[in-house]
């Protein structure tokens, strides 16, 4: 669990650092959109970990039920991402390019940290 926390904190730091660079190079509005997009990726990771924690707590179940849980979790995460991006663009009027770039950066950081052993 320590490695999960360390990987998550590294992801938060990387998203925040690049958002700061975006603020310095472009402007604060772009940085807000970038950070918002990165935050969506972080929320996505938290939802994934929460579902994994629930599955571990519940114990082994039939493959059919596990597949149903996996599909439901994937749909939930997709809906949260789509709704959050929609709110960011339509309601908050954030820059779409910076928002999507922040989301992509957050996801890539998570993938990289996972592949380099951050999720052991």
MARMI-571805 format. One record per residue (C-alpha): residue in three letters; chain; z, y negated, x. Coordinates in steps of 0.001 Angstrom, whole numbers, plus 500000, padded with zeros to 6 digits. Layout:
// residues N
Ala, A, Z, Y, X
...
***
This chain:
// residues 120
Unk, A, 500000, 500000, 500000
Unk, A, 500631, 497665, 502964
Unk, A, 497003, 498054, 504034
Unk, A, 495836, 497138, 500533
Unk, A, 497935, 493976, 500592
Unk, A, 496715, 493087, 504083
Unk, A, 493084, 493618, 503071
Unk, A, 493543, 491528, 499939
Unk, A, 495220, 488714, 501870
Unk, A, 492413, 488804, 504453
Unk, A, 489914, 488534, 501603
Unk, A, 491815, 485540, 500151
Unk, A, 491870, 483865, 503571
Unk, A, 488153, 484455, 504184
Unk, A, 487175, 483075, 500770
Unk, A, 489448, 480049, 501227
Unk, A, 488216, 479395, 504755
Unk, A, 484555, 479413, 503766
Unk, A, 485325, 477267, 500703
Unk, A, 486878, 474760, 503095
Unk, A, 483750, 474837, 505239
Unk, A, 481626, 474277, 502141
Unk, A, 483797, 471245, 501241
Unk, A, 483393, 469867, 504748
Unk, A, 479619, 470465, 504985
Unk, A, 478582, 469753, 501371
Unk, A, 481129, 468280, 498968
Unk, A, 484235, 469100, 496996
Unk, A, 482278, 470063, 493843
Unk, A, 480351, 472743, 495727
Unk, A, 483573, 473978, 497314
Unk, A, 485268, 474266, 493921
Unk, A, 482357, 476329, 492611
Unk, A, 482371, 478504, 495742
Unk, A, 486124, 479084, 495515
Unk, A, 485859, 479847, 491785
Unk, A, 483182, 482465, 492496
Unk, A, 485264, 483962, 495287
Unk, A, 488254, 484066, 492950
Unk, A, 486219, 486092, 490465
Unk, A, 485621, 488670, 493205
Unk, A, 489350, 488719, 493980
Unk, A, 490220, 489258, 490311
Unk, A, 487664, 492067, 490261
Unk, A, 489485, 493757, 493160
Unk, A, 492850, 493350, 491438
Unk, A, 491497, 494974, 488271
Unk, A, 490133, 497881, 490319
Unk, A, 493468, 498372, 492086
Unk, A, 495371, 498160, 488819
Unk, A, 493228, 500923, 487289
Unk, A, 493589, 503051, 490430
Unk, A, 497375, 502588, 490296
Unk, A, 497394, 503659, 486636
Unk, A, 495323, 506743, 487430
Unk, A, 497638, 507732, 490296
Unk, A, 500707, 507218, 488142
Unk, A, 499243, 509284, 485317
Unk, A, 498443, 512246, 487529
Unk, A, 495507, 514648, 487388
Unk, A, 493549, 514959, 484154
Unk, A, 490399, 516710, 483092
Unk, A, 487170, 515555, 484744
Unk, A, 485855, 514431, 481349
Unk, A, 488817, 512107, 480786
Unk, A, 488667, 510796, 484353
Unk, A, 484972, 509981, 483924
Unk, A, 485737, 508150, 480679
Unk, A, 488434, 506122, 482432
Unk, A, 486062, 505303, 485289
Unk, A, 483354, 504137, 482901
Unk, A, 485808, 502064, 480857
Unk, A, 487174, 500425, 484003
Unk, A, 483660, 499604, 485212
Unk, A, 482738, 498046, 481879
Unk, A, 485966, 496021, 481812
Unk, A, 485339, 494683, 485302
Unk, A, 481716, 493855, 484485
Unk, A, 482748, 491977, 481327
Unk, A, 485398, 489998, 483221
Unk, A, 482857, 489029, 485884
Unk, A, 480148, 488060, 483387
Unk, A, 482587, 486094, 481197
Unk, A, 484124, 484321, 484199
Unk, A, 480732, 483341, 485599
Unk, A, 479681, 482153, 482147
Unk, A, 482811, 480018, 481790
Unk, A, 482297, 478595, 485269
Unk, A, 478712, 477589, 484571
Unk, A, 478788, 476648, 480879
Unk, A, 482293, 475282, 480318
Unk, A, 483377, 474042, 483755
Unk, A, 479827, 472940, 484714
Unk, A, 480150, 474324, 488246
Unk, A, 477155, 474611, 490538
Unk, A, 475526, 477988, 489785
Unk, A, 474313, 478569, 493338
Unk, A, 477687, 477833, 494937
Unk, A, 479506, 479899, 492291
Unk, A, 477307, 482958, 492812
Unk, A, 477443, 482488, 496598
Unk, A, 481245, 482462, 496426
Unk, A, 481268, 485595, 494291
Unk, A, 478859, 487347, 496666
Unk, A, 480932, 486282, 499687
Unk, A, 484120, 487565, 498063
Unk, A, 482505, 490898, 497232
Unk, A, 481022, 491251, 500728
Unk, A, 484407, 490515, 502298
Unk, A, 485958, 493227, 500145
Unk, A, 483268, 495732, 501089
Unk, A, 483546, 494890, 504783
Unk, A, 487334, 495169, 504758
Unk, A, 487097, 498508, 502973
Unk, A, 484540, 499881, 505422
Unk, A, 486562, 498742, 508431
Unk, A, 489672, 500550, 507239
Unk, A, 491511, 497871, 505302
Unk, A, 491985, 500182, 502300
Unk, A, 493593, 503213, 503980
***
